[in-house]
Amino acid sequence: MSPTPRPPRRPEVLYEDNHLLALNKPAMLPTMGAPGGTETLLTTAKAYIKEKYQKPGNVYLGVVSRLDAPVTGVVLFARTSKAARRLTEQFRAATVEKTYWALVEGRMEPADGELANWLAPHKRHRRMQIVGPGLPGAKEARLRYRRLAPCRGLSLLEIGLITGRKHQIRVQLAHRGFPIVGDRKYGSPVPFPSGIALHARRLVVAHPAGGQAVELFAPPPRYWPLAENHPAG
């Protein structure tokens, strides 16, 4: 007998209207594209919409933001193709505000600043690496950060992305000797309860229908150190 499929988990909804759905992604749940019928945030979101609104047939949801499986926080879906197209244009034009929290090893110094590097894939190890600007395929990665609080040999950082490159926060911080807690791929030996200590904290987009700013906040998981000192909103 084949095992009974587990029903999809109930998502944590951050925002919902006729055009948008924003969820707080848990750690170790892929955003989309997992093989073999594995649960993803997208399948969970579709099941939620289908059940709530009694939708017959397939449910349309466009994925307009993504997070790596071990990362938590805001993920935005479009509920119509027109909304998906307009939101995708905003991300492509870099008009979206994206703020992350990262818990890193060590006391981050200086306490605030900007990091700039050139990144390219390391195909053999399936990760990103710092390279020179002249390497074919290299892309510039830039972010701003400020230290919110130290905690027992760790630092809680708030990060604003200027560019949106694959693994950019993870590799840029690790390159400077401050790997994200739990991120073994980029050199952290420190265990973390689930996934890695990187959280998509805030996302601001222009509403695809009305144009007004939509500001989305995701509270960090309860197991985060210092999370109780920085409430949502």
N, C-alpha and C positions, 0 to 999 in steps of 0.2 A: 504494500500500500504506500502511495506517495503521501508525504506529510501534508496536512491541511495548511493552505496558505495563511499567513498571519495577516489580519486586517491592518490596513494602513493606519499609522499613528495619527492622532489629531494634532494639526499644526497650531503653533502659536501665532495668531493673526495680529499684526501690528497696525494694518490699515486695509480698508476694503471699500470700494465703490464699484460703479458699473464699468469702470475703465481699468482699475488697478487692484492688485492684491499684493500686499507686502507681508512676508513671514519672517519669523526669527528662526533661522536654521540651527538645528542642534549639531553637535560635533559628530563626525564620522558618518553623516548622511550625505551622499553625493547630491549635488544640485540637479544633475541630469546625466543621461548617457551611460548609466551603469549596465553591464551586460547581463544577459540571462534572466531578465525579468526582476532583477534586484530592485528593491524599493529605493526611490529617490525623492528629493523634495518636490520635484515636478509631479510625480505620480501621486504623492500625498496631497498636493495642492489640488490636482484635478479631482481626486476622490472627494475632497472637502466641498468643492464647488458643485459637483454632481449631486452629492447628498443634500446639501443645504438648499439648492434651488430646484431639485428634482429634474435635472437636465437629462433628456433622452440622448442616446448616442454619445459620440465623442465630445469632450469638453475642450474648447480652445484656450490655451494659455501660452503666451509668448514669454520666453525667458529673456529678460533684458539686463539682468545682472547675475553674476555667478560668484560662488565662493568655492575654494578647494574643500575637499571632504573634511579635513580636520579642523577647518575654520568655522566659527559660529557667527551669527548676526544677521543683519538685514539682507534679504534677497527680494528683489522686485519682479513681479510678473505683470504682463499686460493681458487684459481680458478681451481685447479686440485687436484685429490686425492693424487697424489704423493707429491705435495707441502704441502698439509694438513698434511700428515704423517711426513714429514721432519720438518715442523714448530712445530708440536706437540712435537716431540722429543726434540727440543730446549727448549721449555717451561718446559718440564718435567726435563730436565737436568739443568735448572736454568742458561742457558747461555744468556738469553734475558735480555736486560737492560730496566727497566721500571721506569719512572720518573713521579711523580704526583705533582700537586699544590693543596694545601689545605688552605682555609681561615678559621682560627680558632678564637674562642673567647679568649680574653686576650693577654697579651704579653708573648710569648713563651720563657721560660727560662729553661736551658741555650739556647743560640742562635743556637747551633748545637749540635748534639749528636746522639746516637743510642738507640732505644727502643727495649726491648726484653720481651716477655710475652709468656705464654701458653694459648691457646684459645680452647674453646669447645662450641658447640651449646647450647643455652638455649631454649629447645624445646617449653616450655610453652609460651614464649614471642617471639619466632621465630626470634631470633637474636643471636649474638655471645657474649661470656662473658669471662672475665679473670678468669683462674682457676690455681690450682697447677699442677705441671708437672706430678704428679702421677695419676691424674684422667684418667680413661679409655677413649680413644678417643681424649685426649688433644694433640694439635699440637703446636710446637714452632712457634712464629711469630716474625720476626725481620725486622727492617727498620732503615734507616738513614735519618736524616732531617737537614735542615738549614733554619734559618729565613731569608727571602729575604727582608721584609719590614714590619714595623708596620703601622697601619691605624686605627685611631679613636677607640682604644680599641680592635683592631683585629690584627692578625699576618698572613702574607702570608708566607707559608712554601713551600719549595721544598723538596720532599720526594723520596728517592730511595728505592725500595723494595728489600730486601734480600730474603725474602720468599714471597709466594703468597697465603695467607690464606683469606678465606671469611671474608669480612668486616674488615680486619685487621687494616687498617689505621684509620677507623672510631672508632673502639673500643679502640685501643691503645691510641689515642689522647684524647678521652673522659675520659678514665681511669685516665689520669694525669691532668684532670681539664681543658682541652682545646678542647671542642667538636667542630666539624666542623659546621660552620654556616648553619642553616637551617635543620640540621640533628636531627629531633625530636626523632627518634628511639633511639638515643644515648645521649639525654639530652639537646639539644640546643633549647632555647626558642626564639632565634633570627631569624626573618623571612628572607628568601632569595627569589629573584624573581622567580626562577624556579629550582626545584630539591634541591640539596645541593651543597655547595661550595667545591667540590672535582672534580678535572679535570685531566684526563690522558694526561699529557703534551707531553711525549716523549716515543718512543718505538724504540729499535734498535734490529734488527734480522739479521741473515745471510741469504742472498737470497737463496731460496731452489733450484734454478737451477745453479747459478753462484758462490755462496758462498761469494760474496762481502757483506760488511755491508750495510744495508738499514736503514737509520735513518729517522724516521717519527716524525714530529712536528704537534701538533694541537693547533691553537690559542684558547684561552679561550673565552667564550661567552662575548658579548659586555657589558652585565650588571654586569660583575665582577668588583668590586673596584680594583684599582691598575693595571688592565690588560693593560691599555694603556701605563704603564711604563715598561712593559716587553713584547715587541713584539715577534712574532713567529720567530723561527729560531735563 
